[in-house]
């Protein structure tokens, strides 16, 4: 902050990050502070840099432009829209910089930022990531770290002290990378049976279709499609096209507007079963998928976007012990749901009921791979 201009220091809440860091900063750098306002938490340095200390608890109330730079402390605890909708646009005028500091917390948006920082892709050239475990801090005594270690599980120790983004230990769905070995560019086969899971788009979400070969010992994913910002007609035609190509039954999320879509899909000749979501049915659906992955009784395609969704998918437990499954704030779970729907139909005792049937009349009129 050697250059004059406006800077922000941000954190999840006033108590988490703002007040403690303000007190520490104004004490350590007191000789460089020309002016400070204790009530508004603002200061001006002798360099001409102006720093505002802002809580992101109500991030919609924060607006600004022309920032030279900003720091976000405990970024993993901040809602992703605070960055994408509020903070990021504030840096555009002056092409300002941003520094994110945080302890890892599962595979949320902060993890995605970190991945861009270690990526060698050309589009990520402006991102840099650094990892500093607690024992690299010269101001911490090793004896203190050892004492804390006695009160933590190995998993939490690696996350909280070792600053690791853990691959599987805290994930709801495990073994994602290990099971991403399904053959690419598989073609439909006359002697195999296929099931499609279909998650229909809502608002900003994606329509996802996941097709599994359920003829073998365990399901193997053979195809996955994603699309958004297209018309309903295009979505319905795509689902019908995929089901015709793979000659498969579809398990479709029929919650909300899905029931109308199901009716239209049936008119297009799609053989389908509706799945209605509620708290219990979603838990059953995801539990079935988790068991598959825990037992390594499934193979999926290597698909970066879909597999990242799987890794980031969270299980939370309320104070009353109620378990729920969801994507992290601001993330999607469309690929997770589409895969889970297909695996739901392929669970024990269900595959036999999906035996190969003749093409519906609408399909039979067109020559496909079967004709």
N, C-alpha and C positions, 0 to 999 in steps of 0.2 A: 504494500500500500504506500509505496514511495511517491506515486503520482497523485496530483490533486484530483478530486472527483468524489462521486458517491459510491459507497460500498455498503453491503449488508452482511450482518452475521445473523444466521437463522438457526432455529432448533425447534423440536416438536412442540414444546410447551415452555411457559415462563420458568417453571420449576426445573424442567429437564433441559439443561443446556444454557438458558439465557442468563438468569440471575447469577448462578455460580461462575459462569465464564466472564460475565461483565465485571464481577468483583475481582477475579483473578487478572483480567486484562488491564483494568484501570490501575491496579496495584503494581504489576510488573512493568508496565510501560508508562508509568506516571510521568517520567521525564520527557516523554514525547507527546504528551497530551496538552494541547493548547487550551481546550475548552471541553467541559463535559456537563451534561444535564442528567442528574441522577433520576429524576422522575420519568423522563421520556426515554432514558437509556440511549442517549446520543452523545457522540463526542467528535471532536475535530483534532486531528494531529497537526504537528508543526509542518508536516509536508503539504498540508492542504487537503488531505484525505478526510472525508466525512463518513462516519460509520454509524449506522442505525442497527440496533439489536432488536430483532423481531421474532416473536413467537409465531409458529405456523399452525397453532391450534385452530384459528379461524383464518385460514389462508386466503379465503375469498375476499377478505377485507383489506388485503395488502395489494397495493398497486403502485407501480413506479416505472420509470423508464430512464435510459441513459446510465445504467449502472456500469461502473468500471470492473466490478467483480463482486462475488459473494461467496460466503462460506456457509455450508449446511452441516450442522453437527447432529450426530445420531440420525443420519439420513435414513437408515433402514426402518425407523419408526415414523417417518413422515409419509403422508399420503402422496402417492405418485403424481396426482394432479396438481399438488402444490408446486411441483417443479415444472411439469409440462404446460400448465395453464397460466401460471402466475409468474414464477421466477424466471423461467427460460426466456419468455418474451421481453423481460426487463433488461436483458443483456444484449438484445439485438442491435440497438442503435450504435453502441460503441464496441460491439463484438467483445463484450466483457468475458472474463474467465469465471469459472465456478470450481470450488473445491468441496468435495463431499467427504465427510469423516464419519465413520460408524463402526460399531461392532457388527459382524455379520448376523443376520436374522433370517434363516431359511433362504429360499430362493425367490426373493421378491424383486422389485424394480431396482434396488440398490445392487443386487447380485448381477442383474443384466448390465448395469453401468460398469461394474467391475470387469465383466467379461469383455466389454468393448475396450476397456483399458489395456487388456492383455492380448487383444486380437491383433493379428497381422493383416487384417483386411484393409484395403485402401480407404474405405469409407470411415474407418475408425482411427485414422491417423492422428486426429486431434485429441484423442482420449489417452490418458496414461493412468495406470493403476499401480498402487504400492500396498504392500502388506507388512505390518509391523506387529508381531506378537508382543505380549506384555513384557516378556523377559528381555526384549531389546530396548526397553525404556530405561535409561541410565538413572532415573530418579526413583525407581521401584526396587525395593530390597527383595532378593530371591527368597528370603525367609517368609515374606508376606505372600508371595506367589505360592509357595509350598503350603502355607496355612490354608489359603483359599482352595487349593487343589483337594484338600481332604474333605471339603464340604460339597464338591461338585462331582457329578458323574463324569466318566471319561469323555462322553459326547459333549456335555456342556463345557468341560474344561477346554476341549479343542476349539470350541466356538468362541467362548468368552475370553479365554486367555491366549489361545493359539491363533486367534483371528482367522479361523478356517471357515470357508463355505463348505459345509459338509455335504458329501455326495448323496448319502442315503439315510443316514442315521435319524434325521429329524423329518424326513419326507414321508408323506402318507403313502405314496406309491414308490416302491423300491425296485432296484435292479433294472431301471429303465435303459441305461446304456448297455448293460450286459445282454438284454433281450432284444436289442435293436439289430437283429441279424436276419430278418426276413429277406428273401431274395427280391431284388429290385426288378421292375419292369416285368413282373409275372403276367402271363396271359391266361384268359379263361380256358378251362379244360372241361371237356364233355363229361368226364367221369368224376368230377369233384362237385362239392356242395358249398355254396357261399352264403354268407349273411352280411347285410349292410346295416350299420348303425347310422342314423341321420339326426343331426342336431340342427334345427332350423334357425336362421338368423333372427335376432331381435334387436332393433335399433342399431347400435354400433357393433354388434356381434357378427360372427362369421357363420355361414352355413358350412357344415363339415359333414362329409360322407366317408365313413371308414368301412372297408370291405374285408372280411376275414374268410379264409378257406377253413371250413370246419370239418373237413373229410378225414383228417388225420388224428393222431393221438391227442394233439392239442391245437387250438386255433392259431393260424398264421395270417398276419395281415398281408393283403396283396395289393391294396390300393387305398389312397387317401386323397380327397379333394377338399379344397377350401375356396370359398368365394364370399365377397361382401360387396355392398354398394351396387347390387344388381336388382332388377325387378323381380317380383314374385313369379312372373311367368318364366323368366330365365331360370330361377331356382328350381321350380317344379319340373321344368323340362330337363334340367341337369340331373335331378334325382331319378326321373324316369329313364333317362339315357343310361345312367350308371347301372340301374337295376336290370335293364334289358341286356346291357353288355355282359354282365356277370350272371345273368339269369338267377337273380337272388331275391329272397324275401327281405324287406326292410323293416327295421324296428325304429319307429319315428317318435320323437318327443312331441306329444300331442297336447301339451299344456298350453293354455291360452289360445293364441291364434293357430296353434298347430292342428287343432281339430278341423279347421276349415281347410288347411293345406292337405290333410290326410284324405279328406273327401275328394279334393281335386286330383290328388295322386292316384286314387283308385279309379277315377274316370280315365286316367291316362294308362291304366292297365297295370299299375304297380301293386303287387301282392305285399301287404304290410300288416304290421301289428302296432297298435298305438301303445305308448307308454306315458302314463300320467305321473307327473312329479309332485310329491309332497315330501315332508321331512323324512318320513319313514321309508318311502320308496326310493328316495335318493340315497339314503344310507345303505339300503339293501343293494342297490345298483353298484355303488362304489365299493362296498365291502366285497362283493363278488369279484370285482376287478383287482382289489388289493390282494385277495387270496391267490388269484392267478399269478400275479407278479411275485408275491412272496414265495410261491412254490415253483417259480420259473416254469410255469405251464402255459406259456404263450410266447409267440415271437411277433415283434412289430417292425415296421419299416424304420429305417434311419431317416428321420425327418426332423430337422433342427427345431422348427417352430413348434410342431406338435409335441416333440419330446421334451422341450423346455417347459411347455405347459404342464406336462406330466410331473416333472421334477419339482415345479413350483407349487403344485396343488397341495393345499393345506388341510390338516385335520385339527380342529379346535375342540376343546372340552370346556363347557360352561361350569359355573360354580356349583350347579346342581348335578353335574356329571353328564349332561347331555352332549353327545358327540355330533359335530356337523362337519361337512366337507365343502370347501369353497376355494376358488382361485384367490390369490392375494389381491388387495385393493387395486383396482385399475387394470388388472390383468384379465385374460380370457381363459375360459375352460372348455371351449367348444370342442376341441380335439379330444379332450379327456372324456367328455360326455358321449361323443359319437362312438369312440372306441368302447366305452363302458356299455353302451346300448347293444352293440354287436356281441360283446362277450356275455351279456345277460342272456341273450337268446341261445348262446352256445354252451350254457352251463349244463351240468349233468342232467340227463333225462329230457332235455329240450330239443337237441339236435334232430332226434328221430322224427319229431313232429314237423320238420321242415323239409321232408323228403322232396326230391325233385318232382316238379309238376309240369304239365304242358304249358307252353307260352299262353298268356291271356290273348284273346282275339286281337287287341290293339297291338300287341307285340308281334303276333304271328303274321300280321299284314305286311310288316317290314322285314326284310332279310337281314338278320344279324349274324353273329359268329356261329349261331346254332343252325341257321338255315342253309 
